[in-house]
Amino acid sequence: MGILARFKDIMSANINALLDKCEDPAKMIDEYMRQLTEELADVKKETAGVMAEEKRTKRMLDENNEQIEKYDTMARKALAAGNEDDARILLTKKQEYVTNGADIQKSYDIAHANATKMREMHDKLTKDIQTLEQRRANVKAKVAVAKTQEKINKVTGSMDAASSSMRAFERMEEKADRMLDQANAMAELNEELDPVEDLEAKYSGASATVEDELEKMKKEMGL
């Protein structure tokens, strides 16, 4: 059956290979789970159809066996009653059902095998989906942590750049201070000093002050 081969492909799908091809595993796994859920619905529908076919052929087989048993019982009664011709007719009818039953048995065997395969695949797909549902939460948690780490890495990179800028600013500030100190030192060295002016300021001013104070004291003392 083509449906069996298709569902075998579904069961052998490699989710890891699928996730490796996508940029966002969280979104891709949601899409994958959606597809699997849709496939499960198809599998369930097909499985129900195959199981119904198995039940139909089983019912036909049972009914046919009942007819075989019925005509066998009637033939035995006819033979016991001494009616050999009646027994022969009844056995002929029984043989028709026996021949027909062989064909029905073949159909039932095929239907039963198909129903068993479909049920096994249905149950496996259901179990796999349940397992993946549990793993999906873990995958999403890992993706969320990874994205958070990426943001932290970007902020850390920005902080490193800011620290580098601060160090560069401090170096320029130190350089400016050195330049200012050097300029002030040069200004002091370039000043021209006049020793005579310094002496005049020192002695002339001081002498005048002493003479004035001396005259004042003489007047107070009447000298």
C-alpha positions in Angstrom: 0.0 0.0 0.0 1.3 3.4 -0.9 -0.1 4.9 2.3 2.1 2.6 4.3 5.3 3.6 2.5 4.4 7.3 3.0 3.8 7.0 6.7 7.1 5.0 7.1 8.8 8.1 5.6 7.0 10.3 8.2 8.2 8.1 11.0 11.8 8.1 9.8 11.9 12.0 9.5 15.0 13.4 11.2 14.0 16.4 13.3 17.6 17.4 14.1 18.5 17.7 10.4 15.3 19.8 9.8 16.1 22.1 12.7 19.7 22.6 11.5 18.4 24.1 8.3 16.3 26.9 9.9 17.3 30.2 11.5 14.8 30.0 14.3 14.5 26.5 15.8 11.6 27.6 18.1 9.4 28.6 15.1 10.5 25.7 13.0 9.7 23.1 15.7 6.2 24.6 16.0 5.8 24.2 12.2 7.1 20.7 12.4 4.7 19.8 15.2 1.9 21.3 13.2 2.8 19.1 10.2 3.0 16.0 12.4 -0.4 16.7 14.0 -1.9 17.0 10.5 -0.2 13.8 9.5 -1.5 12.1 12.6 -5.0 13.1 11.6 -4.5 11.6 8.2 -3.0 8.4 9.7 -5.9 8.1 12.1 -8.4 8.4 9.2 -6.5 5.9 7.1 -6.1 3.5 10.0 -9.8 3.7 10.8 -10.6 2.8 7.2 -8.2 -0.1 7.1 -9.5 -1.4 10.5 -13.1 -1.1 9.1 -12.1 -3.2 6.1 -10.5 -5.8 8.4 -13.8 -6.0 10.5 -15.9 -6.3 7.3 -13.8 -9.2 5.9 -13.8 -10.8 9.4 -17.6 -10.6 9.5 -17.9 -12.1 6.0 -15.5 -14.9 7.1 -17.5 -15.7 10.2 -20.8 -15.7 8.3 -19.3 -18.0 5.7 -18.0 -20.3 8.4 -21.5 -20.4 10.0 -22.9 -21.5 6.7 -20.3 -24.2 6.4 -21.2 -25.4 9.9 -24.9 -25.2 9.1 -24.8 -27.3 5.9 -22.4 -29.8 7.5 -24.8 -30.3 10.4 -27.8 -30.7 8.0 -25.9 -33.2 5.9 -25.2 -35.3 8.9 -28.8 -35.2 9.9 -29.9 -36.2 6.4 -27.4 -39.0 6.3 -28.5 -40.2 9.7 -32.1 -40.3 8.5 -31.0 -42.4 5.5 -31.5 -39.6 3.0 -28.1 -40.0 1.2 -29.2 -37.9 -1.8 -30.3 -35.0 0.5 -26.9 -35.3 2.3 -25.1 -35.1 -1.0 -27.0 -31.9 -2.0 -26.3 -30.3 1.4 -22.6 -31.3 1.2 -22.4 -29.7 -2.3 -23.8 -26.5 -0.9 -21.3 -26.7 2.0 -18.4 -27.1 -0.5 -19.5 -23.9 -2.3 -19.1 -22.0 1.0 -15.8 -23.8 1.7 -14.4 -22.7 -1.6 -15.7 -19.2 -1.1 -14.3 -19.2 2.4 -10.8 -19.8 1.1 -10.9 -16.5 -0.9 -12.5 -14.6 2.0 -9.7 -15.9 4.3 -7.0 -14.6 2.0 -8.7 -11.2 1.9 -9.0 -11.2 5.7 -5.4 -12.1 6.2 -4.3 -9.2 4.0 -6.7 -6.8 5.7 -5.6 -8.0 9.1 -1.9 -7.5 8.2 -2.6 -4.0 6.9 -4.6 -3.0 9.9 -1.9 -4.2 12.2 0.8 -2.2 10.4 -1.4 0.9 10.3 -2.2 0.6 14.0 1.4 0.2 14.9 2.4 3.3 12.9 -0.5 5.2 14.3 0.5 4.3 17.9 4.2 5.1 17.1 3.4 8.5 15.6 1.2 9.3 18.5 3.9 8.4 21.0 6.5 10.3 19.0 4.4 13.4 19.0 3.9 13.2 22.7 7.6 12.9 23.2 8.3 15.8 20.9 5.7 17.9 22.7 7.8 17.5 25.9 11.0 18.2 24.0 9.5 21.3 22.3 9.4 23.2 25.6 13.0 22.4 26.2 14.0 23.6 22.7 12.1 26.8 23.2 13.8 27.4 26.6 17.2 26.8 25.0 16.4 29.3 22.2 15.2 31.9 24.7 18.4 31.5 26.7 20.6 31.7 23.6 18.8 34.9 22.5 19.3 36.4 25.9 23.0 35.5 25.9 23.3 37.2 22.5 21.9 40.4 23.9 24.2 40.2 26.8 27.1 39.7 24.5 26.1 42.8 22.5 25.8 44.9 25.7 29.2 43.6 26.9 30.7 44.6 23.6 29.2 48.1 23.9 30.6 48.3 27.5 34.0 47.3 26.3 33.9 50.0 23.6 32.7 52.6 26.2 35.6 51.6 28.6 38.0 52.0 25.7 36.6 55.5 25.0 36.9 56.5 28.7 40.5 55.4 28.8 41.2 57.4 25.6 39.5 60.4 27.2 41.6 60.1 30.3 44.8 59.9 28.3 43.9 63.1 26.4 43.0 64.8 29.7 46.4 63.9 31.1 48.1 65.1 28.0 46.2 68.5 28.2 47.3 68.8 31.9 51.0 68.2 30.9 50.7 70.7 28.1 49.2 73.3 30.5 51.9 72.7 33.1 54.6 73.0 30.5 53.2 76.3 29.2 53.0 77.7 32.7 56.6 76.7 33.4 57.7 78.3 30.2 55.9 81.5 31.1 57.7 81.7 34.5 61.0 81.1 32.8 60.3 83.9 30.3 59.6 86.5 32.9 62.3 89.3 33.0 63.2 90.4 36.5 64.7 93.9 37.4 66.8 93.7 40.7 66.8 97.5 41.1 63.1 97.8 41.1 62.8 95.1 43.7 65.3 96.9 46.0 63.5 100.2 45.6 60.2 98.6 46.5 61.9 96.9 49.5 63.8 99.8 51.0 62.2 103.0 49.9 58.8 102.0 51.1 60.1 100.6 54.4 62.3 103.7 55.1 59.4 106.1 54.6 57.3 104.3 56.9 59.9 104.2 59.7 60.7 108.0 59.4 57.0 108.8 59.6 56.6 106.7 62.7 59.7 108.2 64.3 58.5 111.9 63.8 55.2 110.9 65.3 56.8 109.5 68.4 59.0 112.6 68.9 56.0 114.9 68.8 54.2 112.8 71.4 57.2 112.9 73.6 57.8 116.7 73.2 61.2 116.3 71.7 
